[in-house]
Amino acid sequence: MTDKKSVVIGFIGLGVMGGAMCRNMALKHDGDVVAYDMNSEAFGILEDTKARRLETVAEVAAVADYVFLSLPGGPQVEQVCLGSGGLTAADRRPATIVDLSTTTVASARAVAEKLAGLGVAFADAPVARTREAAQRGELSIMVGASTDVYSRVKPMLDYIASDVTHCGEVGCGQVVKLINNALVFENTMALAEMMVLGKRAGVEPEVLLDAVSKGSGDSFVLRNHGRKAMLPRTFPEKAFPPEYVLKDISYVLELASQSGLSAHVTELAQRYYTSTAKEGWSGRYFPAVIEIIDQDIGPAKAST
């Protein structure tokens, strides 16, 4: 990578995770950082940093060498990268685009192929861990990119992550991230069921979690979603809701279908989180799935 002070970083998407990531880049990068988000209120997190607010995606493309995206999904990534007024609409384009969002594998590879035809490198680099980890700059990032592109973007990913893994070529980052997310969603569902079972069988949930955490049943989900959300039954808004879970699960099931795998456990999780969204917990933190289990509502019927 060239001299850090001469490299301009652009950041698009200042949501719960994106805002924290952009803030860390602005605090740690020696050169300029510019940012864009459709929501003007999202820039509040950057007020005490050197990050400069721009008014359009096109303005970001006009000055940034590397552009990082943190967007809701594949359609938004494609529009920002390739659409009218997007990052490649004008003659001046960023050298490299790094997508930190979670999208389909097919979408990541299709966008990368189109960008390559325009002379722009691409890496899919979805992130894992919590909002607090994003604030601390301690995310885990799974990168799909050529070795050359990975070596160039790795120093900038280190601004926002404590663990960065090169998973393979473009698309492989999304493969690993989708599997990671599916494991979290399914583990959360299983833990919720066992917490309800333990309580009905006479063991208080706090005692159960404490005991299990000292054995082979311990997990990140237990220590975080179990202790911090399901134990106190606290499911705030503006966290990761069941609707986001269902988006990611749909991506996993699409990948499974394309790969010739019948993902029955993931299909069951899809039905449980569909019930969570439909039965009063829409927009709330997804470990609210425990309420569906505790109320004996059960999974939604499988679609036919």
N, C-alpha and C positions, 0 to 999 in steps of 0.2 A: 504494500500500500504506500502511496505517496505521503509526504510530510503531513502529519495529522492536522496542523494548523491551516493547511490549504484545502482540506477536505470539508465540504459543506454537507451536513446531514439534513435531510428532510424527513419529517414525520407526519403521517396522515392517519388520523383517528385517535382522539384523546378521550376514550372511554375509561372505564374503571381500570383496566389493565394498561391501555395505551397511554393514558395520561401519566401514570407512574413511570412507565418505561421512557417516555419522552423526557420527563423531568430528570431522570438519571443520566440520560445522554447529554442533556444540556448542562448538567453539573460537572460531568466528567470529561467531555470532549473538548479538546484544545481549540478546535475551530468553530465556525458558525453552525448554529442549529436553527432551522426554520420549521414551522408547524402549521398544519391546517386541520380544522374540524368544522363541520356544518353548524355545530352548536357553539355559539360564542361564549356561553358560560363555561364550556369545557376548558378554556384557557386559564381559568383561575389557578390551577395547579402549577402553572408555569410563571406566575407573576414575579416571583423573586429569583428567576433564573435569566440567563442571557438569551433564551429561545425567543425568536422573533415570529410574531403571528403574521401569517399571510392570508389573503382573502379568497384564493382559489387554488385548485390543484395545479392549474397551468402555471401559476406564479411559483409554486414549489418546483415544478419541472424546469423552470427557467434558471434556477440558481443552484439546485442540489446535485451533488455527485452521486450520493447514495440515498435512496428513499426507502424508509421503513413504513410498512402498512400494518395497522391493527384495526381490522374491519369486521363487520358481522358475519360475512361468509363469502363464498365464491363469486356470486353475481356482483357484489360490490367491488371485489378485488379486480375482476375483469373490467368493470366499467372504469375504475380509477386508472388502471394500467393502459387500456386500449380504447376507451370510449372517446366520444367527442369532448374536447376540453380536458382530456386526461393527460397522463404523464408522457405519452408518446405522440400526442396530437400535433405538436409543433416540431420544428427542426431541431431545437435544443432539447436534448433528452438526458435524463440521468444515466450514468454508466451502468448502474446496478440497482435493481429493485429487490428488496427483501420483504417477504410477506410473513408477518408474525401471526396472522390469523389462522383459524382452523377452517379448512376447506376440503373438498373432495380431492382425492389423489388425481383423478382424471382432469379436474379443473386446473390444478397446479401445473400439470404437465402440458396442458393445452395452452395456458397463458405463457409458460416458459418458451414453448415452441414459436409462438407468434412474436414474442419479444425478441427472440434470437434473430428472427428475420428482419427486425428493425435495429439490430446492433446493440440491444440492451440485455445484459446478463440478469439472471433471476435465481433466487434461492427461496425455497419454502422453509420457514423456520418457526413453526408453531411453538408456543410456550406452554409450560406446565407449572403447577404450584399455585399458591394463593395470591390474593390481592396484597396481603401483607408482604409476601415474598417479592412481589413486583415493586413495592415501595422501598424495600431494602436493597433491591438490585440483586436478588438471589434466586432468580427464576432458573428453571431447567429448560433448555432449548434444544429441539431436535431438528437438525438441518439436513435438507436435501439439496445438494448442489454439486457441481464439479469440484474437484480438488482445488483448482485455481480460484474459483469464486469463493469457496469456503475459506481459504487462507486470507483472502482480502477482507471478508466481512467479519471474521472471528474477533479481531480486536475491538470492533464496535459492539458486537454481541456481548463481549465481556463487560461492557458498561452496565448491562441490565441483568446479567445472569452469573451464577456461580458454577453452573454446569452447562457445558455446550457439547453436544455429541454430533459428530458427522455421521449420519445414518446411511448415506449413499447418494445416488444421483437425485435429480429433481423428482419430487413426489415421495421420496422415502421418508422425509421428515413428517409428512402428513400421515403416512402409514403408521409410523411409530406413535404419533400423537393420538390418532384415532383409537389405536389399541389401548394406549394409556388411559384415555378417557372412558372407554368402555369398561375397563377393569375397575375404575373408580366408581362409575355408576352402578355396576353390578355388585361390587363389594358393599356399597352403601345400602343397596336394597337387601342384601343378605344380612348385614349387620342389623338393620332395622327390624327384620323379622325375628332375629335371635334376641334382640333387646325386648321385644314385646313378649316373646315366649318366656324369657327369663322372669320378667315381671309377673306374668300370669302363673308361673310355677313357683313363685315365692321369693325370688331373688331380686333385690333392688337394682335398678339399672346402673347406679354408680358403683356398687359392689361388683357387679358383673363386668363392667368395663375395666375396673382396676385389676381384677383377677385375670381376665383374658389378656390384658396388656402385658402381663408377666409371663405369658406362655406363647406357644407357637401361633395362636390366633391374633397376635398383635399386628397392627397395620397402620399405615398413614391415615386411612379412612377412620379407623377407630379413634386415633389420637386427635384427629381434627374434626371431621364431620360428626363422629359419635359424641365426643366429649363437648365440643363447642356448640353444636346445633341440636342433635337429637336428644341428648341428656337434658338440657334445659328447655327443650321444645321451642327453640328460638330460630325463626326462619325469616330473616329480614328481606325487605324489598331491596332492589338495586344490588343484589348479589347474583348468583348464577341460578336462574329459574328453570323449572322443568321444560319450558319451551326451548331453551338453549340445549338442554340435555337431548331432547327429541331431535333437534337439528343434527347434533353430532351422531346420535344413534342411526339416523337415516343415512348418514355418510358411511358409517361402519357397515350397515347392512348392504348398501350399494357395493362397497368394496368386497364384502363377502360373496355376494352374488356373482360379481365379475371374476372372483377367484375360485368359484365352484364349491363354496363352503356353505352348508346350512347352519347358520348361527342361531341355534334355538334359544340359548340363554340370553343373548342380546335381544332377540324378539320378545322374550318374556319381559325383559327390562323395559322395552319400548311400551308395552301394554301397561306396566305399573306406572310409568311416568306420564303416560297419557291420562290415566285416572287421576294422578296428582294434579295435573293441570286443569282437569275438568271438574274436580270435586272440591273446589274452594281454595286451591293453593297456587293458582296461576300467578306468575310474577314474583313468587316467593322463593326463597332459597331451596334448592332441590332436595336436601335431606328431609324435607316435609313428606317425602314418601312414607315415612314411619307413621304418619297420621292415617294414611290410606290402609296400611296394614293393621294398625291398632283399632281402627273403626270397622274392620272386616269388610271393607269395600272391595278390595281385591283388584286385580288387573282388569283393564278394559278388554272387551271382547276382541279377539283377533280379527283384523280386517280380512274380508273375503274377496 
